[in-house]
Amino acid sequence: MDKLSNETKNFIRLIQRSANSGDGWRQVSSIVWPYAIKMSKITPELLELNEVERLIRLSPEGETVARYL
């Protein structure tokens, strides 16, 4: 993986600060959802989306990255 941009790092931190809905999933507001989709396309190896319920979580690799941020 290439070096992460500040935008990606900040988004991972945002996800970490959001309330956990269970099993690492976090609810995303309608305002943030388009940005979540964009970020999941930029770093698909770090994020997982549930588009039906508008949930996002860090993948196992994303969790590893988050620990070092």
N, C-alpha and C positions, 0 to 999 in steps of 0.2 A: 504494500500500500504506500502511496506517496504521502508526503508530509500533509497533515491536515490544515485546512485554512482556518483562520480565526472564526469565520462564520460557522463552520462545522463544529469547532470546539464549543462555541457559545450555544449552539443548538443542542449539543449533547448535555451541556450543563443545565439548560432549560428543561430537558426531559428528566434529568435527575431530580430537579427541584419540584416537579409535578407529583401530585398524589398518585400512589400506586393503587390501581384498581384490582390487583391480584395477578399473580404470575408475571409481574414486571410490566404489565400493560398500563398505559396512562391515557386518560381521556384528553382529547385535543379539541380546543374550541373551533368554531366555524371560521374564525379569523385566522387562526394559526394553521388550520388543516391544509390549505394550498401550499404553504411553506413546508409543511411536513412532507407532502408529496414530492416537492422539488428536492428537498434534502435526501429523501430516500432514493431518488434517481442519481444523485451525485455520489452518495456513499451507500449503495445497496447492501454492502457487506456489514454495515454497522447498525442498520435499522430494519425493523419489521413493521408492517402496517396491517391493520385490520380495517379495510375500507368500508365495510358494512356498518360497523359500530364506531368508526372514526377513532380508533385507538392506535397508539404507537408504543413500541418498546425497543430497547437496545438488544441487538443480537448478542450471542455469547462473545463475539469479537468486540462488539461495541461496549459491552460491560468491561472488558479488559482495558480498552482505551480509556473509558471513563474513570477507571481507578487511578490512572496516571495523569489526569488533567488537574 
